[in-house]
Amino acid sequence: MISGADLRDWEMLDTVPLYSVPRKTYIKLKDDYFFFDHIDGMYSFCLDMNNMVYHIMATTPVIPLRKPA
């Protein structure tokens, strides 16, 4: 499992609305990291680093993360 500490080394992309982020992507929202699974209506299905489910609104600005090459 990837931890928040591991994700700090990943490349941060430009801020975009969550609905435009590809499925199965790690994202940063404020100081927290989430695994974005999919959009479900107006909200999303995301997991935090403790596998707790969060339903973030689809229009929320987030920072997508990309694994370093």
Protein Blocks (a to p, Z undefined) as FASTA:
>chain_A
ZZfklmmmpccdddddfklpcehiacdehjbccddfbdehjbccdddfkopacdddfklc
cddddddZZ
